[in-house]
Amino acid sequence: MSAPTGTAAPVLTAQGLQRRFGGIMAVADVSFEIWPNEILGLIGPNGAGKSTIFNLLSGFYRPHNGRLRFFGEDITGRTPSQISRKGLVRTFQHDSLLRDMSVYDNILVATVSTVRDRQARHRRVEETADLLGLTDVLAELARNLPHGHQRMLGVAIALATRPKLLCLDECLTGLNLTEVGRALEIIRQIREEFGIAILFVEHNMRAVMQICDRIVVLHHGLLLAEGTPEEVSRDPKVLEAYLGSKR
């Protein structure tokens, strides 16, 4: 796509990504861009290749073909730690919490690589916890938190690094309607306060349509459609992929 008005360059460019597992092509020639301050949705039926894309972007998988550029720098084949230090940080579908440590310490650990001063780390933890609604549970062990708070703690850990691109992998899973609404408010606030781009992978289509500026749709490892929520929701190819019949 062309750059949004006033935007000089994309945050991330994925060009011709391919990834195979044995004889199965999980991702085949997928290209897209993420622009500054954008919330981009990445959706598709189960098995479409969303998790593979996430693992390619974050360095957990190497592409068999294609390139990844982050602010113009080629990061193809870099390790997860190298990529995260450059500012591309992700959450995970399954909790990656230090379950026997406090909420405070979970967030604190995430600040170590980016903040050297002890008092600055403390301020970073408090600011992050306040934004994610975790201030009242900072002393609690992560394993004792209710599910909704655990999901937000996963986001807090990623945000504590103050990334340039925050990749959210199904962070709404298991949340009730009230919690989903609050989580979407938090995601919008993260974008507004820090001016960062967000890649949003989610099965909750109502939430995706509410919060995303653009949406990329995958199907069987291929790029099926790309556009605004309104454009994607009316695309016959998308309706067929999700509903199994043309409408």
C-alpha positions in Angstrom: 0.0 0.0 0.0 1.0 3.6 -0.3 2.2 5.5 2.8 -0.4 7.4 4.8 -0.4 11.1 4.4 2.6 12.7 6.1 4.3 9.4 6.8 7.9 9.2 5.6 8.7 5.5 5.9 7.2 2.3 7.3 8.1 0.9 10.7 8.3 -2.6 9.4 8.3 -4.0 5.9 7.7 -7.8 5.3 8.6 -8.7 1.7 7.9 -12.0 0.1 8.0 -14.0 3.4 8.0 -17.8 3.0 8.2 -20.5 5.7 7.9 -24.3 5.2 7.5 -27.0 7.7 8.5 -30.2 5.9 6.3 -30.3 2.8 3.8 -27.8 4.1 4.1 -24.2 3.1 2.9 -22.3 6.2 3.5 -18.9 4.8 3.8 -18.3 1.0 5.1 -15.0 -0.4 3.4 -12.7 2.1 4.2 -9.0 2.0 2.8 -6.1 4.0 3.9 -2.9 5.9 3.2 -1.4 9.2 3.3 2.4 9.4 4.1 4.7 12.4 1.4 5.1 15.0 -0.8 2.5 13.1 -2.7 -0.4 14.6 -2.6 -3.1 12.0 -4.8 -6.2 12.4 -3.6 -9.6 11.3 -6.4 -12.0 11.0 -7.4 -15.3 9.3 -9.0 -18.7 10.1 -7.2 -21.2 12.2 -4.1 -22.5 10.3 -3.9 -19.3 8.1 -0.3 -18.6 9.1 -0.8 -15.9 11.8 1.4 -17.5 14.4 4.1 -18.3 11.9 4.1 -14.6 10.8 4.5 -13.6 14.4 7.4 -16.0 14.9 9.1 -14.8 11.7 8.8 -11.1 12.7 10.1 -11.7 16.2 13.0 -14.0 15.2 11.7 -17.3 16.6 11.6 -18.6 13.0 13.9 -17.8 10.1 12.1 -17.3 6.7 13.1 -19.7 3.9 12.6 -16.8 1.6 11.9 -13.1 1.8 13.2 -10.1 3.8 12.2 -8.2 7.0 13.2 -4.5 7.4 12.6 -2.6 10.7 12.9 1.1 10.2 14.8 0.3 7.0 17.3 -2.0 8.6 17.4 -5.6 7.4 16.7 -7.8 10.4 16.1 -11.0 8.5 17.6 -13.9 10.4 18.3 -11.9 13.6 17.8 -13.6 16.9 14.7 -12.8 19.1 16.9 -11.0 21.6 18.6 -8.9 18.9 15.2 -8.0 17.4 13.6 -7.1 20.7 16.6 -4.8 21.6 15.9 -2.9 18.4 12.4 -2.2 19.6 10.2 -5.0 18.1 8.6 -6.7 21.0 5.8 -9.3 21.2 3.5 -10.9 23.6 2.6 -14.6 23.5 -0.7 -16.5 23.2 0.2 -18.5 26.3 1.2 -16.7 29.4 5.0 -16.3 29.6 4.8 -14.9 33.1 7.3 -15.6 35.9 4.4 -17.1 37.9 6.2 -17.4 41.3 7.3 -13.8 41.2 5.3 -10.7 42.0 3.6 -8.5 39.4 6.2 -5.8 40.3 9.1 -8.1 39.7 7.7 -9.4 36.4 7.5 -5.9 35.0 10.9 -4.9 36.6 12.7 -7.8 34.8 11.5 -6.4 31.5 13.1 -3.0 32.2 16.6 -4.4 32.8 17.8 -4.3 29.2 16.7 -0.7 28.5 16.9 1.2 31.8 20.1 1.2 33.9 19.1 3.5 36.8 17.3 1.8 39.7 15.0 4.7 40.4 14.2 5.0 36.7 13.3 1.3 36.6 11.0 1.8 39.6 9.3 4.7 37.8 9.0 2.6 34.7 7.3 -0.2 36.6 4.9 2.1 38.3 4.0 4.0 35.1 3.4 0.8 33.2 1.4 -0.8 36.0 -0.8 2.3 36.2 -1.5 2.2 32.5 -2.4 -1.5 32.5 -4.6 -1.3 35.6 -2.2 -3.3 37.7 -1.2 -0.8 40.4 -3.3 -2.5 43.1 -1.9 -5.9 42.5 1.9 -5.1 42.2 2.6 -7.1 45.3 0.6 -10.2 44.2 2.3 -13.3 42.8 1.6 -13.5 39.1 0.1 -17.0 39.4 -2.5 -15.7 41.9 -3.9 -13.1 39.5 -7.3 -13.5 37.8 -7.1 -14.4 34.1 -7.8 -10.8 32.9 -5.0 -9.4 35.0 -2.6 -12.1 33.8 -3.4 -11.1 30.2 -2.7 -7.4 31.0 0.5 -8.3 32.8 1.7 -10.0 29.6 1.1 -6.7 27.8 2.8 -4.8 30.6 5.9 -6.9 30.4 6.2 -6.1 26.7 5.4 -2.5 27.1 7.9 -2.0 29.9 10.6 -2.2 27.3 9.0 0.9 25.5 9.0 -0.8 22.1 8.8 0.9 18.8 6.5 -1.9 17.5 4.3 -3.8 19.9 3.0 -7.1 18.6 0.0 -8.4 20.5 -0.7 -12.1 20.0 -4.3 -12.8 21.0 -4.2 -10.7 24.2 -8.0 -10.7 24.5 -8.3 -14.5 24.8 -10.6 -15.5 27.6 -11.7 -12.0 28.6 -15.3 -11.1 29.2 -17.0 -8.2 27.4 -16.2 -5.7 30.1 -12.5 -6.8 30.2 -12.3 -6.7 26.4 -13.7 -3.1 26.3 -11.2 -2.0 28.9 -8.3 -3.8 27.1 -9.2 -1.9 23.9 -9.1 1.4 25.8 -5.7 0.5 27.1 -4.4 -0.4 23.7 -5.6 2.9 22.3 -4.0 4.7 25.2 -0.7 2.9 24.6 -0.7 4.2 21.0 -1.6 7.7 22.0 0.8 8.1 24.9 3.8 6.4 23.3 3.2 6.9 19.6 4.1 3.4 18.8 2.9 1.1 16.0 0.9 -2.0 17.1 0.4 -5.3 15.3 -2.8 -6.9 16.6 -3.5 -10.6 16.1 -6.9 -11.6 17.4 -9.9 -13.9 16.8 -12.4 -11.5 18.3 -13.5 -9.9 15.0 -15.7 -7.3 16.7 -12.6 -6.0 18.6 -10.5 -6.1 15.5 -13.0 -4.0 13.5 -13.3 -1.5 16.4 -9.6 -0.8 17.0 -7.6 -1.4 13.8 -6.7 1.2 11.2 -6.0 -1.5 8.6 -6.3 -5.2 8.4 -4.3 -7.9 6.7 -6.1 -11.2 6.1 -4.3 -14.5 5.7 -5.7 -17.7 4.3 -3.7 -21.0 3.9 -0.5 -19.0 4.3 -1.4 -16.5 1.5 -2.2 -12.8 1.7 -6.0 -12.9 0.9 -6.9 -9.3 1.4 -5.7 -6.0 2.9 -7.6 -2.7 3.6 -9.6 -0.8 6.1 -12.0 -2.7 8.4 -14.9 -1.6 6.3 -13.2 -2.8 3.1 -12.1 -6.1 4.5 -15.5 -6.8 6.1 -17.2 -6.4 2.6 -14.6 -8.4 0.7 -16.2 -11.5 -0.8 -13.0 -13.5 -0.6 -12.8 -12.8 3.2 -16.4 -13.8 3.7 -15.9 -17.0 1.9 -12.7 -17.8 3.9 -14.5 -17.3 7.2 -18.0 -18.5 6.4 -17.3 -21.1 3.8 -19.6 -19.7 1.2 -19.9 -16.6 -0.9 -22.3 -13.9 0.1 
